[in-house]
C-alpha cells in the first residue's frame, strides 16, 4: 500500500488518493549553489499549462521488487518555483508519493487557465518520502514520459510525447527544417542553479555552409525557448543543423517541429561525445 500524507492545505480527489499523491512546498527544492544530480534527476525541459495547453506526466516504477519514493518539482523559465494547477490535486509546485513495484501514476496539469505558464520540471527518486527529515536523492530506477497537449476549439487536440531528458547534454546537435511553412522551435535549459552556462552556437545549412555563429550565457536555472526563424533569420526557409556546446556540467535540450496545419511533434537533441 502507498502511504498518503494529508496536509491541511492539500485537497485531493479520490483519484489522487488512490495514487498516493501529495502536493505542497518542496522541502528539498534545490537552492542556489546546490547542483541537480545527473545520476538521479531527469528533466522535462518544457512544461506548459493554460491558453489551451496542458502537460501530462506518466511515471512507472522500474525496480522489480522495491517501492520507490519519487518527487516531481516544477520551475519557471527563470528558475524560480512554478505553481501549476494539477487535476485532482490542486495548485502545487511539487508532487511526491511512493510507488510500489509494477505500479504507474499519471500527473496532469488542468490546462484551464486563460494565461499561459511555461517552465520545466525535474524528477527525482528519494530514500524516503520527500517531506521527511533527512530525505536525500538516490538512484532508484523510475521511467516516465511527458505529453504536451494543445486544445483549440473546432479542431482535434494535438499532442506530442517526449521521454524525460538527460541532464548532462553539454555538446549536442539539433536538426531544423523551416521550409514550406514548417517551423522548428528550440528549448535550451541550464538546470544548474549554482553556475551560469556559456553557450557557443553554430548553425549550418544542409550542405554544411555556415549560416550563423552566436555566443551568450544562460543563467543558472534559466531556460531559453525560441522559434528558429525568429531568433536566427538566416535559418528561415532553410533546413540544416544547429550545434551547441558549453563547458557547463549540466544542460538539457528539446526540439519542437510545427506543421503548417498547426500539428506538432517533439524531438530530442543528438548528444555528441566529447
ABEGO torsion letter per residue (X at the ends): XBBBBBBAABBBBAAAAAAGBBBEBBAABBBBGBBBBAAABBBBABBBBEGGBBBBBBBBBABAABBBBBBBBBBBAAGBBBBBBBBGAEBBABBBBBBBBGBBBBBBBAGABABBBBBBBBBBBBABBAABBGBBBBABBBBBBBBBBBBBBGBBBBBBBBBBBBAABABBBBBBBABGGBBBBBBBBBABAABBBBBBBBBBBAAGBBABBBBBBBBBGBBBBBBAAAABAAABGBBEBBBBBBABABBBBBBBBBBAAGBBBBBBBBBBBX
